[in-house]
Amino acid sequence: MNELKENLEYYIANQDDLVSRFNGRTILIHNQRVIGDYNDFMEGYFVAQSKGYESGSFSLILCSPGEDGFSVNRRTINRFSRMVCA
């Protein structure tokens, strides 16, 4: 199983607990562990990069009730990629 899928499954399985602790924050998940919580995706992304996490080995998820926090579309991913790579 790939790391992104495992991190997402960890989030979904623990969503209620994580929301009670980090609601409204972006959380960085690596190896099915919360590494930290941040104000936004960019802050979490730069922390992941500073820790040497390779792309595809970590997840950044807006911690919130329901599916909105972990449901993204291709347009969102493309926009984020352009911001990070610019």
Rosetta silent file (secondary structure, phi, psi, omega in degrees, C-alpha in Angstrom):
SEQUENCE: MNELKENLEYYIANQDDLVSRFNGRTILIHNQRVIGDYNDFMEGYFVAQSKGYESGSFSLILCSPGEDGFSVNRRTINRFSRMVCA
SCORE:     score description
SCORE:     0.000 S_00000001
   1 L     0.000  141.433 -178.432    0.000    0.000    0.000 S_00000001
   2 L   -82.666  161.428 -172.758    1.389    3.439   -0.769 S_00000001
   3 H   -65.191  -38.507  179.299    2.157    6.013    1.903 S_00000001
   4 H   -61.705  -43.385  179.871   -0.412    8.585    0.799 S_00000001
   5 H   -65.105  -42.468  178.947   -3.186    6.022    0.985 S_00000001
   6 H   -63.366  -40.912  178.337   -2.006    4.807    4.403 S_00000001
   7 H   -64.611  -41.557  178.589   -1.862    8.388    5.722 S_00000001
   8 H   -64.885  -43.377  178.154   -5.360    9.115    4.411 S_00000001
   9 H   -62.559  -37.666  175.479   -6.738    5.926    5.944 S_00000001
  10 H   -60.625  -47.136 -179.342   -5.101    6.900    9.258 S_00000001
  11 H   -59.853  -48.706 -177.670   -6.771   10.320    9.080 S_00000001
  12 H   -61.832  -42.900 -179.119  -10.200    8.901    8.274 S_00000001
  13 H   -65.864  -28.204 -175.831   -9.970    6.284   11.030 S_00000001
  14 L  -113.886   14.882 -172.266   -8.944    8.914   13.594 S_00000001
  15 H   -55.677  -45.768 -177.780  -10.832   11.913   12.223 S_00000001
  16 H   -58.938  -46.484  178.620  -13.077   12.517   15.245 S_00000001
  17 H   -64.718  -44.487 -178.672  -10.116   12.593   17.646 S_00000001
  18 H   -64.270  -40.625  178.210   -7.988   14.693   15.288 S_00000001
  19 H   -63.563  -38.132  179.275  -10.809   17.212   14.748 S_00000001
  20 H   -64.695  -25.480 -178.876  -11.242   17.561   18.508 S_00000001
  21 H   -99.124  -32.003 -170.019   -7.544   18.479   18.751 S_00000001
  22 H  -130.637   21.447 -175.147   -6.774   20.292   15.476 S_00000001
  23 L   -52.244  128.662  178.215  -10.058   21.562   13.994 S_00000001
  24 L    85.584   -4.022 -179.589   -9.414   24.218   11.345 S_00000001
  25 L  -103.924  154.681  173.589   -5.663   23.581   11.242 S_00000001
  26 E   -88.982  126.136  179.836   -3.651   21.915    8.497 S_00000001
  27 E  -108.534  144.066  176.259   -2.001   18.775    9.815 S_00000001
  28 E  -100.391  120.605  179.997    1.106   17.091    8.463 S_00000001
  29 E  -116.051  129.144  177.470    0.885   13.296    8.548 S_00000001
  30 E  -139.316  130.879 -178.308    3.910   11.089    7.886 S_00000001
  31 L    52.847   43.449  178.264    4.051    7.326    8.507 S_00000001
  32 L    57.192   35.638  176.107    0.535    7.447    9.979 S_00000001
  33 E  -134.962  140.883  173.690    1.597    9.975   12.649 S_00000001
  34 E   -78.138  119.911 -179.781    0.690   13.614   13.062 S_00000001
  35 E   -86.313  -36.513  179.881    3.968   15.503   12.847 S_00000001
  36 E  -175.499  172.553  176.496    2.482   18.946   13.487 S_00000001
  37 E  -125.969  143.887 -169.168   -0.352   21.359   12.873 S_00000001
  38 E  -138.626  163.414 -179.748   -0.041   24.563   10.875 S_00000001
  39 L   -67.467  -33.476 -177.246   -1.909   27.690    9.841 S_00000001
  40 L  -155.037  174.871 -177.387   -1.975   26.703    6.165 S_00000001
  41 H   -63.148  -42.147 -176.755   -0.788   24.193    3.575 S_00000001
  42 H   -60.401  -44.062  179.139    2.301   26.181    2.594 S_00000001
  43 H   -60.598  -45.898  178.153    3.620   26.265    6.160 S_00000001
  44 H   -63.231  -40.034  179.554    3.096   22.513    6.497 S_00000001
  45 H   -62.324  -45.917 -178.734    4.678   21.869    3.111 S_00000001
  46 H   -66.946  -33.109  174.741    7.824   23.813    3.968 S_00000001
  47 H   -64.778  -45.106  179.050    8.123   21.984    7.301 S_00000001
  48 H   -59.252  -43.702  178.746    7.829   18.641    5.477 S_00000001
  49 H   -64.434  -40.256 -179.373   10.536   19.711    3.036 S_00000001
  50 H   -66.870  -24.891  177.388   12.806   20.898    5.856 S_00000001
  51 L   -86.171   -2.953  178.552   12.464   17.469    7.488 S_00000001
  52 L    81.521   15.508  178.098   13.528   15.815    4.237 S_00000001
  53 L   -71.177  129.720  178.364   10.188   14.106    3.534 S_00000001
  54 L   -77.645  149.709  174.889    9.952   13.166   -0.125 S_00000001
  55 L   -55.368  136.172 -178.582    6.896   14.089   -2.156 S_00000001
  56 L    91.247   -6.032  179.570    4.369   11.300   -1.859 S_00000001
  57 L  -104.804   -3.350 -179.208    5.547   10.243    1.596 S_00000001
  58 E  -139.310  161.751  178.105    3.487   12.746    3.589 S_00000001
  59 E  -127.477  141.201  172.229   -0.005   14.201    3.605 S_00000001
  60 E  -115.455  120.028 -174.511   -1.250   17.686    4.376 S_00000001
  61 E  -131.823  131.646  172.321   -4.912   17.695    5.373 S_00000001
  62 E   -72.815  115.392 -174.769   -7.173   20.492    6.545 S_00000001
  63 L   -78.814  112.457 -179.175   -8.525   18.997    9.732 S_00000001
  64 L  -158.588  158.984  178.965  -12.295   19.418    9.757 S_00000001
  65 L   -67.049  154.003  177.943  -15.431   17.343   10.231 S_00000001
  66 L    79.680 -167.167 -175.310  -16.826   15.515    7.221 S_00000001
  67 L   -90.961   -8.703 -174.381  -15.133   14.803    3.916 S_00000001
  68 L   -59.242  -35.722 -176.565  -14.260   18.388    2.934 S_00000001
  69 L   -68.787  -27.090 -177.120  -10.828   18.298    4.559 S_00000001
  70 L  -118.866   10.010  175.836   -9.564   15.333    2.604 S_00000001
  71 L  -103.840  117.886  177.279  -11.491   15.651   -0.656 S_00000001
  72 L  -128.021  160.312  175.308   -9.624   17.583   -3.332 S_00000001
  73 L  -114.625  168.946 -176.455  -10.010   17.883   -7.039 S_00000001
  74 H   -57.767  -36.035 -179.621   -7.399   17.971   -9.781 S_00000001
  75 H   -62.288  -42.461  178.385   -7.728   21.759  -10.118 S_00000001
  76 H   -61.960  -44.422 -179.028   -6.787   22.287   -6.466 S_00000001
  77 H   -64.149  -43.699  179.807   -3.741   20.033   -6.826 S_00000001
  78 H   -62.905  -42.339  179.204   -2.590   21.787  -10.011 S_00000001
  79 H   -62.880  -44.775  179.025   -2.968   25.213   -8.422 S_00000001
  80 H   -62.954  -43.544 -179.534   -1.006   24.136   -5.335 S_00000001
  81 H   -60.484  -41.869  178.929    1.728   22.569   -7.488 S_00000001
  82 H   -64.607  -39.364  179.763    2.167   25.788   -9.462 S_00000001
  83 H   -64.462  -42.675 -175.478    2.451   27.822   -6.239 S_00000001
  84 H   -73.642  -37.732 -175.282    5.070   25.502   -4.755 S_00000001
  85 H   -85.578  -10.397 -177.316    7.115   25.073   -7.927 S_00000001
  86 L   -71.241    0.000    0.000    7.096   28.747   -8.920 S_00000001
